[in-house]
């Protein structure tokens, strides 16, 4: 018997099949082969057709079953992970009204900023733990103001994962965690923040019914089964946004545990039971997958836009003998900690929220043309990205987030000993590395919700743990390098004022 998990991203849909006996990953695939298109009519807009997500879910599902010779009757349940913060609108007949306004669309920035100011920072911090900012609710306000004919036809709004669940089951619902990522959950009242919708002059009936994150959220309709290749009645047992789901995939559930992601951008996701939103502009607070009124577990999410994208840019432009991260890591290993006082500031991928939405840019500081080589640049790049993670964790610590356990996926940055050792040594914590994906995590979460798996954490450790990085003894060398990097960063921040 099996569970199947889907991770609906903006570049592709990932699907994974796991064994219901032991939680082991059987197979994973992506659809489509090329990245999905993002529609950008204006420079700061980003949209996708939700039916394109569904088409690729169905293709991936059918391929997964066929290529692994698995009958649909053997799939016990479904888990769904999805790109966060998107807005999907349907009419009373369940038909799409427009493309989805997805996570990287910034058209509603000013709407959210105005709401934060007019509603009052304290109210937003205490009740929402966030600024309304450029999230789902503010995007819905943009539609109301700019596309009134579409808004008048709207029956329900949904997040991307809600829409996929709807296509499977023909049932419209969402989760508390999902509402929180749209900045529409009131943590003090333990209910949807209808007062925010009322401020935006939006009909509160647009909110879908709420189901638990781990529950039977609906069973496959005949149409959903026919299109996906699964069996009628197969239940959806789990649904969560991609970052909370990534944390689940890494066995991050409890206060003090932190999930790190080192992709094109970096993500620090720290779990806490501290209902605080002191810096809602620098990072966000979301209801974690195991959030409940009795146990209000919060995920503090801080994004570092300029992370792996810088290292990839260097790989593509350094004219290396072999264009690979391994070659770069080998070059970097020849250079001592601190890169002989060469610093790279990695924030060249747009505005950084942890710097109050300033665009810092990428900068090379203190380069000595008689001394520094491309090996120094490789080391300084890895250190600079690592320092940006440490800087972000310091911000989260100031807001009461304890950092006791750090877990990360086995991606390119964390495969680098220099990068991982730098973070581990400065934070003075071990970093556990796991080889897993969001789709695998979603499939396991479905099995956990069904009751097939008793100990999901133990299962993840047994199946996926790769290694552990330990803090090094020469901490002073790393601290000096970090302080030198911060001096250059602070100089740039002063110039940006």
C-alpha positions in Angstrom: 0.0 0.0 0.0 1.1 3.6 -0.7 0.6 7.3 0.0 1.1 9.9 -2.7 2.2 13.5 -2.1 2.2 16.5 -4.3 4.2 19.8 -4.1 2.7 22.5 -6.3 5.4 25.0 -7.0 5.5 27.9 -9.4 8.2 26.2 -11.6 6.8 22.6 -11.5 4.6 20.1 -9.8 6.5 17.4 -7.9 4.9 14.1 -7.0 6.2 11.3 -4.7 5.1 7.8 -3.9 6.0 6.3 -0.5 5.6 2.9 1.0 2.8 2.8 3.6 4.7 0.1 5.6 7.8 2.1 6.4 7.5 5.5 4.8 10.4 5.0 2.4 10.3 7.0 -0.8 9.6 4.8 -3.8 9.7 7.3 -6.6 9.5 11.0 -7.3 8.8 12.9 -10.6 8.3 16.4 -11.9 5.9 17.8 -14.4 6.2 19.5 -16.8 9.7 18.8 -18.1 10.3 22.6 -18.6 9.5 25.2 -16.0 5.9 26.4 -15.9 5.4 29.9 -17.3 4.7 32.9 -15.1 2.5 35.5 -16.7 3.9 39.0 -16.1 1.8 41.6 -17.8 3.4 44.3 -15.7 6.9 44.3 -14.2 5.8 43.6 -10.7 3.0 41.2 -11.5 3.1 37.4 -11.5 0.2 35.1 -12.4 -0.4 31.5 -13.3 -3.4 29.5 -14.5 -4.5 27.2 -11.7 -5.8 24.7 -14.3 -2.2 24.3 -15.5 -1.2 23.2 -12.0 -4.1 20.7 -12.0 -3.1 19.4 -15.5 0.4 18.7 -14.3 -0.8 17.1 -11.0 -2.8 14.7 -13.1 0.1 14.0 -15.5 2.5 13.4 -12.6 0.0 11.2 -10.8 -0.7 9.0 -13.8 3.1 8.7 -14.6 3.9 7.8 -11.1 1.4 5.0 -11.0 2.2 3.7 -14.4 6.0 3.8 -14.1 5.9 2.1 -10.8 3.2 -0.4 -11.7 1.0 0.7 -8.8 -2.8 0.2 -9.1 -4.9 3.2 -8.0 -6.7 0.9 -5.4 -3.4 0.6 -3.5 -3.1 4.4 -2.8 -4.5 5.0 0.7 -4.4 8.8 0.7 -3.1 12.1 -0.6 -1.0 14.9 0.9 -0.7 18.3 -0.7 2.0 21.0 -0.3 1.8 24.2 -2.3 3.3 27.6 -3.1 2.2 30.0 -0.4 0.2 33.3 -0.5 -1.4 32.9 -3.9 -5.0 34.0 -4.6 -7.5 31.8 -6.6 -11.0 33.0 -7.2 -14.0 30.9 -8.4 -17.6 31.7 -9.1 -20.7 29.9 -7.7 -20.4 27.2 -10.4 -16.9 26.5 -9.3 -15.3 28.0 -12.4 -12.1 30.0 -12.3 -12.7 33.8 -12.6 -9.1 34.8 -13.4 -5.5 33.6 -13.2 -4.0 33.1 -9.8 -2.1 36.1 -8.4 0.9 34.1 -7.0 3.4 34.5 -4.2 6.0 36.7 -6.1 3.5 39.2 -7.4 3.9 42.6 -5.7 1.0 44.6 -6.9 -0.7 44.8 -3.5 2.3 46.1 -1.5 0.9 49.6 -1.0 -2.5 48.2 -0.1 -1.1 46.1 2.7 1.2 48.9 3.9 -1.7 51.3 4.1 -3.8 48.8 6.1 -0.9 48.3 8.5 -0.8 52.0 9.2 -4.5 52.7 9.3 -5.5 49.6 11.3 -2.7 50.3 13.7 0.6 48.4 14.0 -0.2 47.2 17.5 -3.5 45.6 16.5 -1.9 43.9 13.5 1.0 42.7 15.6 -1.2 41.4 18.4 -4.0 39.8 16.4 -2.4 38.9 13.1 1.3 38.6 14.2 2.0 40.3 10.9 1.4 43.2 8.7 -1.3 42.5 6.0 1.5 43.4 3.6 1.5 41.8 0.1 -0.3 38.6 1.0 -3.5 36.9 -0.2 -6.0 39.1 1.6 -4.4 42.3 0.2 -4.3 40.7 -3.3 -8.1 40.1 -2.9 -8.5 43.8 -2.1 -6.6 44.6 -5.3 -9.1 42.6 -7.3 -12.0 44.2 -5.6 -10.7 47.7 -6.4 -9.3 47.0 -9.9 -11.5 44.3 -11.3 -15.0 44.9 -9.8 -16.8 42.8 -12.4 -14.7 39.8 -11.4 -15.0 40.5 -7.7 -18.9 40.6 -8.0 -18.9 37.1 -9.4 -16.6 35.7 -6.8 -18.1 32.9 -4.6 -15.0 31.8 -2.7 -11.3 32.6 -2.6 -8.8 29.9 -2.2 -5.0 29.3 -1.8 -3.3 27.2 -4.5 -3.4 24.0 -2.4 -7.1 24.6 -1.7 -7.8 24.7 -5.4 -6.0 21.4 -6.1 -7.9 19.8 -3.3 -11.1 21.2 -4.8 -10.3 19.7 -8.2 -9.7 16.3 -6.5 -12.9 16.3 -4.4 -15.3 19.0 -5.6 -15.3 20.3 -2.0 -14.2 23.9 -1.1 -12.3 24.3 2.1 -9.1 25.6 3.6 -7.1 25.3 6.9 -6.1 27.6 9.7 -2.5 27.4 8.6 -3.6 28.4 5.1 -5.6 31.4 6.4 -2.6 32.5 8.5 -0.4 32.6 5.4 -2.9 34.8 3.7 -2.7 37.0 6.9 -6.4 36.3 7.7 -6.1 34.4 11.0 -6.8 36.2 14.3 -4.6 34.5 16.9 -6.2 36.3 19.8 -9.8 35.4 18.9 -8.9 32.0 17.3 -11.0 32.7 14.2 -10.7 34.2 10.8 -9.9 37.9 10.9 -13.2 39.1 9.4 -12.4 42.6 10.7 -9.6 42.8 8.1 -12.0 41.9 5.3 -14.5 44.4 6.6 -11.8 47.1 6.6 -11.1 46.1 3.0 -14.9 46.1 2.2 -14.7 42.5 1.2 -17.6 40.1 1.8 -16.7 37.7 4.6 -18.7 34.9 3.0 -15.8 34.5 0.6 -13.9 32.6 3.3 -14.1 28.8 2.7 -15.0 26.3 5.3 -12.1 25.3 7.6 -10.8 21.8 8.0 -7.9 20.5 10.2 -4.5 20.3 8.5 -4.3 16.6 9.4 -7.8 15.2 8.7 -10.0 13.7 6.1 -10.4 16.9 4.0 -12.5 15.4 1.3 -12.6 12.3 -0.9 -12.0 12.0 -4.6 -15.1 12.7 -6.8 -15.7 10.7 -9.9 -14.4 13.5 -12.0 -11.3 14.1 -9.8 -10.6 10.3 -9.9 -11.0 10.1 -13.7 -8.7 13.0 -14.4 -6.0 12.1 -11.9 -6.0 8.3 -12.4 -6.7 7.6 -8.8 -9.6 5.8 -7.3 -13.0 7.4 -6.4 -13.2 7.9 -2.6 -9.4 8.2 -2.1 -9.1 10.7 0.8 -7.0 13.9 1.1 -5.5 13.7 4.6 -3.1 16.7 4.7 -2.5 20.1 3.2 0.0 22.8 4.0 2.0 25.6 2.4 5.5 24.8 1.1 7.6 26.3 3.9 5.6 24.8 6.8 5.6 21.5 4.8 9.4 21.7 4.3 9.8 22.0 8.0 7.6 19.0 8.5 9.6 17.1 5.9 12.7 17.8 8.1 11.0 16.7 11.3 10.7 20.3 12.6 7.6 20.5 14.8 8.6 21.8 18.2 9.7 25.1 19.7 13.5 25.5 19.4 13.6 23.5 16.1 14.6 25.4 12.9 14.4 24.3 9.3 16.9 25.9 6.9 16.5 26.0 3.1 19.4 27.0 0.8 18.0 27.3 -2.7 17.9 30.3 -5.0 16.8 32.2 -2.0 17.3 31.1 1.6 14.6 30.4 4.2 14.9 30.3 8.0 11.8 28.8 9.5 12.0 28.8 13.3 9.2 27.0 15.3 8.2 28.8 18.5 5.3 28.9 21.0 5.9 32.6 21.4 2.9 34.6 20.0 4.9 37.6 19.2 5.1 39.8 16.1 7.6 42.5 17.0 9.1 42.8 13.6 6.3 42.0 11.1 8.0 43.8 8.3 11.3 41.8 8.6 9.7 38.3 8.7 6.4 36.6 9.1 4.6 34.4 11.6 2.4 31.6 10.4 0.4 28.9 12.1 2.6 25.8 11.8 1.2 22.5 10.6 0.6 21.3 14.2 -0.9 24.6 15.4 -4.0 24.4 17.6 -5.7 26.6 20.1 -4.4 24.4 22.9 -0.9 24.4 21.4 -0.4 27.5 19.4 2.8 26.5 17.5 4.1 29.3 15.3 6.6 29.2 12.4 8.7 32.4 12.2 9.7 32.6 8.5 12.5 34.9 7.4 13.6 34.9 3.8 17.0 35.7 2.4 16.5 36.6 -1.3 20.2 36.8 -2.1 21.4 33.3 -1.3 22.1 30.5 -3.7 21.4 32.7 -6.7 24.7 34.5 -6.0 26.7 31.2 -5.9 25.0 30.1 -9.1 25.8 33.4 -10.8 29.5 32.9 -9.9 29.5 29.3 -11.2 28.1 30.5 -14.5 30.5 33.4 -14.9 33.9 32.5 -13.3 35.0 30.5 -16.4 35.7 27.4 -14.3 37.5 24.4 -15.8 34.4 22.4 -14.7 31.2 24.4 -14.2 30.2 22.8 -11.0 29.6 23.6 -7.3 32.2 20.9 -6.4 34.9 22.8 -8.3 33.9 26.0 -6.5 34.0 24.3 -3.2 37.4 22.9 -3.9 38.8 26.3 -4.8 37.3 27.8 -1.7 38.8 25.2 0.5 42.3 26.5 -0.3 41.6 29.8 1.4 41.5 30.4 5.2 38.5 31.5 7.2 37.7 35.1 6.5 38.9 34.9 2.9 41.9 37.1 3.7 39.6 40.0 4.5 37.6 39.8 1.3 33.8 40.1 1.9 30.9 39.5 -0.5 27.5 41.0 0.3 25.0 38.6 -1.3 21.8 40.6 -1.4 21.5 41.0 -5.2 18.1 39.5 -5.8 15.8 42.4 -5.1 14.6 44.0 -1.9 15.4 42.2 1.3 12.6 42.2 3.9 15.0 41.8 6.9 16.5 45.2 5.9 13.1 46.8 5.8 12.6 46.1 2.1 15.8 48.0 1.1 17.6 46.8 -2.0 21.2 46.2 -0.8 22.6 44.6 -3.9 25.6 42.3 -4.2 29.0 43.9 -3.5 32.6 42.8 -3.3 34.4 44.6 -0.5 38.1 45.1 0.2 39.4 43.3 -2.9 43.2 43.3 -3.2 44.2 43.0 -6.8 47.6 41.8 -5.8 46.4 39.1 -3.5 42.9 37.9 -4.0 42.0 35.2 -6.6 38.9 33.5 -7.8 39.4 31.0 -4.9 39.0 33.9 -2.5 35.9 35.0 -4.3 34.4 31.4 -4.0 35.2 31.3 -0.3 33.9 34.8 0.4 30.7 34.0 -1.5 30.0 30.9 0.7 30.9 32.8 3.8 28.8 35.8 2.8 25.7 33.7 2.3 26.3 31.8 5.5 26.7 35.1 7.4 23.4 36.3 6.0 21.7 33.2 7.5 23.4 33.9 10.8 22.3 37.5 10.7 18.7 36.4 10.0 18.8 34.0 12.9 20.0 36.8 15.2 16.9 38.8 14.3 14.7 35.9 15.1 16.4 35.3 18.4 15.7 38.9 19.4 12.0 38.2 19.0 12.1 35.2 21.3 12.8 32.3 18.9 15.1 29.8 20.6 17.5 27.9 18.3 18.2 24.5 19.7 18.0 22.1 16.8 18.8 23.0 13.1 17.8 20.7 10.2 18.4 21.4 6.5 17.8 19.7 3.2 20.7 18.2 1.3 20.9 21.0 -1.3 23.9 22.6 -3.0 24.7 25.1 -0.2 24.5 22.7 2.6 26.6 20.2 0.7 29.4 22.6 1.1 31.4 22.0 4.3 32.6 25.7 4.3 29.0 27.0 4.2 27.6 24.5 6.8 30.5 24.7 9.1 30.4 28.5 9.1 26.7 28.6 10.1 27.1 25.8 12.6 30.1 27.3 14.3 28.7 30.9 14.6 25.3 29.7 15.8 27.0 27.1 18.1 24.6 24.4 17.0 24.8 21.2 15.1 23.1 21.1 11.7 21.5 17.9 10.7 21.3 17.2 6.9 18.4 15.3 5.4 17.8 14.0 1.9 14.1 14.5 1.3 11.6 16.6 -0.6 8.4 18.5 0.0 6.4 15.9 -2.0 7.8 13.1 0.1 7.0 15.0 3.3 3.4 15.6 2.1 2.9 11.9 1.4 4.2 10.9 4.8 2.0 13.6 6.5 -1.0 11.9 4.9 0.0 8.6 6.4 0.5 10.2 9.8 -2.9 11.8 9.6 -4.5 8.5 8.7 -2.7 6.8 11.7 -0.6 4.5 9.6 2.6 6.1 11.0 2.9 6.5 14.7 6.3 8.2 14.9 6.8 10.4 11.8 10.0 12.0 13.3 11.7 8.7 13.9 10.7 7.6 10.4 12.2 10.7 8.8 15.4 10.3 10.8 15.7 6.6 9.9 15.0 7.1 6.2 16.5 10.5 5.3 19.3 11.6 7.7 22.6 12.0 5.8 25.0 13.6 8.2 25.5 16.1 11.0 27.8 19.2 10.9 29.3 20.1 14.3 30.6 23.5 15.5 34.3 23.8 15.0 36.9 24.6 17.7 38.4 27.8 16.0 35.2 29.8 16.7 37.2 33.0 17.1 38.3 33.0 13.5 34.7 32.7 12.3 33.6 35.4 14.7 36.2 37.8 13.5 35.3 37.1 9.8 31.6 37.6 10.6 32.3 40.9 12.4 34.3 42.2 9.5 31.4 41.2 7.2 28.9 43.0 9.4 31.1 46.2 9.3 30.8 46.3 5.6 27.1 45.5 5.7 26.5 48.3 8.2 28.4 50.7 6.1 26.2 49.9 3.1 23.0 50.1 5.2 24.0 53.6 6.4 24.6 54.6 2.8 21.1 53.4 1.9 19.4 55.6 4.5 
